[in-house]
Amino acid sequence: MNSQAQIVATIGPATGDKNIIRKIINGGVDAVRLNSSWGTYEEHAGYIKNIKETSKEAGRHIPIILDLSGPRIQDINSHKFDIGAIEIITPKDLADLKFGVEQGVDYVAMSFVGSAGDIERLRAEMKKLGKVLPVIAKIERESAVRNIDEIIQVSEAIMIARGDLGSEVPLEQIPFIQKDITEKCKRAGKPVIIATQIIESMMKNPVPTRAEITDIACAILDGADILMLSEETTIGQYPIESVVMMKKAILEAEKHAPNMQINKL
Protein backbone atom coordinates (compact mmCIF):
# COMPACT_ATOMS: atom_id res chain seq x y z
CA MET A 1 0.00 0.00 0.00
CA ASN A 2 1.32 3.45 -0.92
CA SER A 3 1.35 6.29 1.58
CA GLN A 4 0.63 9.88 0.64
CA ALA A 5 3.65 11.27 2.49
CA GLN A 6 7.01 10.49 0.93
CA ILE A 7 10.20 8.95 2.30
CA VAL A 8 13.70 10.19 1.45
CA ALA A 9 16.61 7.87 2.25
CA THR A 10 20.18 9.13 2.41
CA ILE A 11 22.49 6.82 0.48
CA GLY A 12 25.87 5.79 1.90
CA PRO A 13 28.02 2.74 2.57
CA ALA A 14 25.09 0.81 4.07
CA THR A 15 22.83 1.34 1.04
CA GLY A 16 25.01 2.07 -2.00
CA ASP A 17 24.83 -1.47 -3.35
CA LYS A 18 22.27 -2.03 -6.13
CA ASN A 19 20.64 -4.90 -4.28
CA ILE A 20 20.09 -2.77 -1.16
CA ILE A 21 18.85 0.18 -3.22
CA ARG A 22 16.37 -2.15 -4.89
CA LYS A 23 15.13 -3.33 -1.49
CA ILE A 24 14.67 0.14 -0.02
CA ILE A 25 12.81 1.29 -3.14
CA ASN A 26 10.54 -1.73 -2.82
CA GLY A 27 10.22 -0.92 0.88
CA GLY A 28 8.82 2.52 0.20
CA VAL A 29 11.56 5.03 -0.64
CA ASP A 30 10.36 7.82 -2.95
CA ALA A 31 13.57 9.87 -3.29
CA VAL A 32 17.20 9.62 -2.24
CA ARG A 33 19.74 12.07 -0.84
CA LEU A 34 23.49 12.25 -1.24
CA ASN A 35 25.33 14.06 1.56
CA SER A 36 28.29 15.88 0.04
CA SER A 37 29.83 16.35 3.49
CA TRP A 38 30.95 12.72 3.37
CA GLY A 39 32.36 10.44 0.70
CA THR A 40 34.24 10.97 -2.55
CA TYR A 41 33.08 11.89 -6.03
CA GLU A 42 33.90 8.36 -7.13
CA GLU A 43 31.68 6.91 -4.40
CA HIS A 44 28.82 9.28 -5.12
CA ALA A 45 29.05 8.66 -8.87
CA GLY A 46 28.75 4.95 -8.14
CA TYR A 47 25.69 5.53 -5.96
CA ILE A 48 24.06 7.68 -8.64
CA LYS A 49 24.70 5.05 -11.30
CA ASN A 50 23.18 2.34 -9.09
CA ILE A 51 20.18 4.50 -8.19
CA LYS A 52 19.40 5.34 -11.81
CA GLU A 53 19.79 1.76 -13.00
CA THR A 54 17.67 0.37 -10.17
CA SER A 55 14.98 3.03 -10.66
CA LYS A 56 14.78 2.16 -14.33
CA GLU A 57 14.41 -1.53 -13.49
CA ALA A 58 11.54 -0.64 -11.14
CA GLY A 59 9.85 1.47 -13.82
CA ARG A 60 10.01 4.54 -11.58
CA HIS A 61 11.85 7.82 -11.40
CA ILE A 62 13.51 8.20 -8.01
CA PRO A 63 14.62 11.82 -7.62
CA ILE A 64 18.18 12.37 -6.40
CA ILE A 65 18.88 15.23 -3.97
CA LEU A 66 22.44 16.55 -3.71
CA ASP A 67 22.90 18.09 -0.27
CA LEU A 68 25.62 20.76 -0.30
CA SER A 69 27.88 21.01 2.76
CA GLY A 70 27.84 24.77 3.18
CA PRO A 71 30.30 26.59 5.44
CA ARG A 72 31.03 23.91 8.01
CA ILE A 73 33.73 23.23 10.55
CA GLN A 74 34.50 19.54 11.02
CA ASP A 75 35.09 18.06 14.44
CA ILE A 76 35.66 14.41 15.32
CA ASN A 77 32.10 13.21 14.78
CA SER A 78 30.24 15.87 12.83
CA HIS A 79 30.19 19.07 10.80
CA LYS A 80 28.97 22.31 12.34
CA PHE A 81 28.12 25.74 10.93
CA ASP A 82 31.12 28.05 10.64
CA ILE A 83 29.80 31.22 12.27
CA GLY A 84 32.83 33.11 10.98
CA ALA A 85 32.16 32.25 7.34
CA ILE A 86 31.96 35.20 4.97
CA GLU A 87 30.36 33.35 2.04
CA ILE A 88 27.41 30.98 2.37
CA ILE A 89 28.50 29.15 -0.82
CA THR A 90 31.98 27.67 -0.42
CA PRO A 91 34.47 26.59 -3.11
CA LYS A 92 33.63 23.00 -2.17
CA ASP A 93 29.93 23.72 -2.74
CA LEU A 94 30.71 25.05 -6.22
CA ALA A 95 32.73 21.94 -7.08
CA ASP A 96 30.01 19.68 -5.67
CA LEU A 97 27.34 21.60 -7.58
CA LYS A 98 29.25 21.14 -10.83
CA PHE A 99 29.56 17.42 -10.09
CA GLY A 100 25.84 17.14 -9.36
CA VAL A 101 24.81 18.92 -12.55
CA GLU A 102 27.14 16.71 -14.60
CA GLN A 103 25.76 13.59 -12.91
CA GLY A 104 22.15 14.58 -13.51
CA VAL A 105 20.82 15.00 -9.98
CA ASP A 106 17.28 16.34 -9.64
CA TYR A 107 17.43 18.69 -6.65
CA VAL A 108 20.05 20.61 -4.71
CA ALA A 109 19.67 21.14 -0.96
CA MET A 110 21.33 24.29 0.37
CA SER A 111 22.74 24.15 3.89
CA PHE A 112 22.64 26.99 6.42
CA VAL A 113 20.33 29.22 4.41
CA GLY A 114 19.79 32.52 6.21
CA SER A 115 17.74 34.55 3.75
CA ALA A 116 16.10 34.54 0.33
CA GLY A 117 19.24 36.17 -1.03
CA ASP A 118 21.23 33.02 -0.27
CA ILE A 119 18.91 31.02 -2.53
CA GLU A 120 19.23 33.59 -5.30
CA ARG A 121 23.03 33.44 -5.07
CA LEU A 122 22.90 29.67 -5.46
CA ARG A 123 20.67 30.01 -8.53
CA ALA A 124 23.11 32.49 -10.03
CA GLU A 125 25.91 29.94 -9.66
CA MET A 126 23.77 27.25 -11.30
CA LYS A 127 23.04 29.56 -14.23
CA LYS A 128 26.79 29.70 -14.86
CA LEU A 129 26.73 25.90 -15.14
CA GLY A 130 23.89 26.02 -17.66
CA LYS A 131 21.29 24.27 -15.51
CA VAL A 132 19.18 25.61 -12.66
CA LEU A 133 18.02 22.80 -10.39
CA PRO A 134 15.10 23.08 -7.95
CA VAL A 135 16.37 24.25 -4.55
CA ILE A 136 15.51 22.73 -1.18
CA ALA A 137 16.27 25.29 1.54
CA LYS A 138 17.56 23.72 4.75
CA ILE A 139 16.35 25.48 7.88
CA GLU A 140 19.23 25.14 10.33
CA ARG A 141 19.82 28.68 11.61
CA GLU A 142 17.90 31.12 13.77
CA SER A 143 18.08 33.65 10.94
CA ALA A 144 16.33 31.16 8.63
CA VAL A 145 13.50 30.78 11.13
CA ARG A 146 13.23 34.55 11.34
CA ASN A 147 13.19 34.91 7.53
CA ILE A 148 11.14 31.81 6.81
CA ASP A 149 8.39 33.56 4.83
CA GLU A 150 10.77 34.96 2.21
CA ILE A 151 12.74 31.70 2.08
CA ILE A 152 9.60 29.66 1.41
CA GLN A 153 8.63 32.07 -1.36
CA VAL A 154 11.86 31.60 -3.35
CA SER A 155 12.48 27.88 -2.70
CA GLU A 156 10.98 24.81 -4.35
CA ALA A 157 10.91 22.92 -1.03
CA ILE A 158 11.89 23.35 2.62
CA MET A 159 13.84 20.95 4.83
CA ILE A 160 13.62 21.36 8.59
CA ALA A 161 17.04 20.04 9.61
CA ARG A 162 16.48 19.63 13.32
CA GLY A 163 20.04 18.60 14.20
CA ASP A 164 21.91 21.80 13.35
CA LEU A 165 18.83 23.88 14.15
CA GLY A 166 18.97 22.51 17.69
CA SER A 167 22.41 24.06 18.08
CA GLU A 168 21.04 27.53 17.26
CA VAL A 169 17.70 27.62 19.06
CA PRO A 170 16.56 26.20 22.41
CA LEU A 171 15.64 22.53 22.00
CA GLU A 172 12.23 23.03 23.58
CA GLN A 173 11.30 25.42 20.75
CA ILE A 174 12.00 22.96 17.92
CA PRO A 175 8.59 21.19 17.94
CA PHE A 176 6.80 24.52 17.61
CA ILE A 177 9.17 25.85 14.95
CA GLN A 178 8.59 22.62 13.02
CA LYS A 179 4.83 22.95 13.36
CA ASP A 180 4.82 26.62 12.34
CA ILE A 181 7.04 26.08 9.28
CA THR A 182 4.98 23.06 8.24
CA GLU A 183 1.79 25.13 8.35
CA LYS A 184 3.39 27.93 6.32
CA CYS A 185 4.63 25.49 3.68
CA LYS A 186 1.16 23.94 3.41
CA ARG A 187 -0.38 27.35 2.81
CA ALA A 188 2.26 28.13 0.17
CA GLY A 189 1.89 24.75 -1.55
CA LYS A 190 5.58 23.92 -1.01
CA PRO A 191 6.81 20.47 0.08
CA VAL A 192 8.21 20.36 3.61
CA ILE A 193 10.75 17.71 4.64
CA ILE A 194 11.27 16.75 8.29
CA ALA A 195 14.83 15.57 8.88
CA THR A 196 17.24 14.39 11.58
CA GLN A 197 16.85 11.71 14.25
CA ILE A 198 13.59 10.40 12.84
CA ILE A 199 14.27 6.80 13.89
CA GLU A 200 17.93 7.17 14.81
CA SER A 201 17.85 4.31 17.31
CA MET A 202 17.46 1.94 14.35
CA MET A 203 21.07 2.58 13.44
CA LYS A 204 21.82 -0.14 15.99
CA ASN A 205 18.46 -1.68 16.84
CA PRO A 206 15.94 -3.53 14.62
CA VAL A 207 12.98 -1.65 16.14
CA PRO A 208 12.56 2.06 16.93
CA THR A 209 11.64 3.62 20.24
CA ARG A 210 8.03 4.43 21.06
CA ALA A 211 8.98 8.11 21.15
CA GLU A 212 10.32 7.93 17.57
CA ILE A 213 7.10 6.37 16.28
CA THR A 214 5.15 9.09 18.07
CA ASP A 215 7.40 11.72 16.45
CA ILE A 216 6.58 10.33 13.00
CA ALA A 217 2.85 10.31 13.74
CA CYS A 218 2.89 13.88 15.06
CA ALA A 219 4.80 15.09 11.99
CA ILE A 220 2.27 13.48 9.65
CA LEU A 221 -0.72 14.77 11.61
CA ASP A 222 0.80 18.26 11.48
CA GLY A 223 0.98 18.02 7.68
CA ALA A 224 4.55 16.96 6.89
CA ASP A 225 4.90 15.98 3.23
CA ILE A 226 8.19 14.09 3.44
CA LEU A 227 10.23 12.39 6.16
CA MET A 228 13.94 11.84 5.67
CA LEU A 229 16.27 9.13 6.93
CA SER A 230 19.93 10.05 7.40
CA GLU A 231 22.39 7.93 9.38
CA GLU A 232 19.75 5.22 9.61
CA THR A 233 20.34 4.42 5.93
CA THR A 234 23.91 5.64 5.39
CA ILE A 235 25.80 3.79 8.10
CA GLY A 236 23.10 2.05 10.13
CA GLN A 237 22.89 -1.68 10.68
CA TYR A 238 19.20 -1.88 9.68
CA PRO A 239 18.64 0.36 6.64
CA ILE A 240 15.96 -1.77 5.00
CA GLU A 241 14.11 -2.29 8.26
CA SER A 242 14.25 1.47 8.89
CA VAL A 243 12.51 2.20 5.60
CA VAL A 244 9.87 -0.48 6.16
CA MET A 245 9.16 0.74 9.70
CA MET A 246 8.94 4.34 8.51
CA LYS A 247 6.42 3.33 5.86
CA LYS A 248 4.31 1.42 8.39
CA ALA A 249 4.30 4.35 10.81
CA ILE A 250 3.31 6.81 8.07
CA LEU A 251 0.49 4.60 6.81
CA GLU A 252 -0.91 4.21 10.31
CA ALA A 253 -0.75 7.95 10.96
CA GLU A 254 -2.47 8.71 7.67
CA LYS A 255 -5.46 6.63 8.73
CA HIS A 256 -6.12 9.43 11.22
CA ALA A 257 -5.65 12.19 8.63
CA PRO A 258 -7.44 10.79 5.56
CA ASN A 259 -8.02 14.09 3.75
CA MET A 260 -4.52 15.49 4.02
CA GLN A 261 -3.14 17.31 0.98
CA ILE A 262 0.46 16.30 0.23
CA ASN A 263 2.94 18.38 -1.78
CA LYS A 264 5.34 15.87 -3.30
CA LEU A 265 8.84 16.22 -4.72
N, C-alpha and C positions, 0 to 999 in steps of 0.2 A: 504494500500500500504506500502511495506517495503522500508525503506531507506537503503542506503549503509552504511553510518556512524552509529555507535552504540551509545546507551544511557546507561549510568550507573546511577543507583539511589542508594543513600545512605539510608539504612534502619534504622529507629528509631521509637520513640513512635508514630509518625504520620502514619507510614506505616507497622508496625510489624504485624498487624492483617492479617490473611489469606485472607479475603475478599478484603482488600486494596491491598495486594500483587498481587492478581489475577487481579485486575483492572489496576494496573500499568504495569503488564506484557502484558495484552491485549492492553494497551495504547501505547506500544512500547519499554518497557525496555528490554535490551539485557543482562545485567549483573547487579549485585548488590554489594554494598560495605558495610562493617561493620566497623565503626570507633571505634577502641579500646580505644580511649581517653575518651569515654563516655560510660556509661552503665555498667552492671554487666555481669559476665559469664552466669548467669541464664537467663538474658534477651537476650543475644546474642544467646545462645543455642536455645531459643524459636524462635527467628527470623530465624535461620538456618533451624530448623525443618519445619517451615511454608513455607519457600522459597522452600525447596526440595520437600515438598508434593505438593505445588501449581505448581511447574515446571513440576512434573510428571503428574499431572492432565492435564496440557496444552500440554503434549507430547513434551516438550522442555527441553534442559539443560540450565539453567540459571547459569552461573559461579558466584561464590561468592568470593569477594576480601576481605581479612582481612588486614586492614590498621593499621600498628603498630604505636604506639605513638611516639617513639623515645625520645631523651632527651629533654623534655619540662619542662617549668616552667608554672604553672597555675596561672592566675590572675582571677579576678572576672568573666570575660566573655569569656575567651579564653585560649588557650595553646600556648606558644611561645618557640622558640628554646633556649635551655640553652647553652649560648656561653661558659660557664665554664665547660661544660661536658667533661669528659676524654674519656668515651666510647660512641660510637654511638649506640650500642645495650645495652639497659638497662635491669636490672632484670625483670622489668614489661614486656618488649618486649619478653623476653625468656619465661615467663609464658604465655603470650598471644599467642606466636607462638606454644607452646605445645598444648594449647587449640584449636587453629585453625587446627592443624594437626589431632588431635583426632576427631574434628567435621567434617573433610572432606572438608575444604574450597579448592578452586581451585587456588587462587593466593595470594601472600603476597605483600603488598605495603610497601616499606621501606621509612620512613620519614627522612628528613634532610641528604640525601646522599651527600657526598662531593667528593667521588672518587670511582674508580672501586674497590679498596680494601675494601670499606665498603660493597659492594655487595658480595664479596667473603667471608667476615667474616660472613655475614648472611647465606650464603650457607653452610658454615662449621658448623654452629649451627644447621641447618636443617638436615644435615647428621647425627648428633648425635641423632636426633629424628627418624631417619630411613626413612625420606621422604623429598625430595628436591622439593619444590613448585616453579613454575615460579615466578620471581621477577619483580615487577613494581617499578622502581626507581622514587621517587618523587623529582622533581627539585624545591628546596625551598631556596637554599643558593647560594651566589655568587660563592663559590668554585665549586658547581655543574655546574653552567653555564660555568665556566672556563674549567672544565674537562669533558664537555659534550660528546666529541667524545669517550673517553674511557668508560664512563658510558653507553652510547648507546650500545657499543660493547658487554658488559658483562650482559646486562639486557634483559629480554624478552619483556618489554614494558616500556614506559616513561610516567610519569604524570607531566604536568606542573601545579604545585600548586601555583596559582598566589597570593593567600593570603599571605602566609609566605614569598614568594619570594619578594613581594612588601615591606616587612620590611627590606630586605637586599640590594635591588638595587633601584635606582630612579624609581618612578612610570612610568615616561615617556619612560623608556627603555623597559618596559614589553611587549608591542605589538611587538617589534622588536626581543626581545629574544624569544618570542613565535613563531614568524614566522621562525626564524633561526633554532630553535630546531625542529620544524615541518618538515622543508625541510630536515634536516639531518636524521630524523627518516624515512622519505619517501625513501631516498636514501639507507638506511640500511635495509629497509623492516621490520621495527619494529613499532608496534602500538604506536600512541601518543594520550594521553588523555589530554584534556583541562579541567581544574577544577577551581572552586571557582568563586562565584558571577556570574554564567551564567545567571540565571534569578532570582536573589535574591529577587527582589521586589515582586515576587509571594509568598513569605512567608506570606505576609499579603494582597495581592491584587490578584484578579482573572485573571488579564491580566498583561503582562510584560510591561516594558518601550520600547519605540522605539529603544533606544540605546542598550538594551539587545538583541533585535531581530537582530539588525545590527551586534552585537558582534558574535552571532551564525553564521550568514551568512558569515562574514569575516573569521571565524575559518574554516568553511567548504570549502570556496573558496581557502584558504591557504593550504588545504590538511589534516585537522584534521580527525583522524579516529574515535575518540570517544569523546563525551561530557559528563561531569559528573555533576549530581545534588547533592548538599550537604544538607544544611539546608532546602532547598526548600522541600525536601522529608523526612527529619528526624523530624523536629518540625514545619514545615510550615502549614498554614491553607488550602492550596490548592495543595496537593501533586499530586493528579491525574491530575488536570488541568495543572500542571507544566510539567508533562510527555507528555501530549497530545500536549501542545503548543510547546514544544521542538521538538517533532516529526514533527509537521507541518512546523516549521521554517527550519528544516534540509531538508525536502522534497523539499521545495521551493528553497532553496539554491542549492540543487543538480541538479535542472533543468538547472542551469547556469554553471554546471560543470559535464556534462553527462559522460565523459570518465575518471573520477577520479578512481584511484586504491586505495582500502581501505584495510588496514591491520587490521584484526579483532582479538579480544581476543579469 
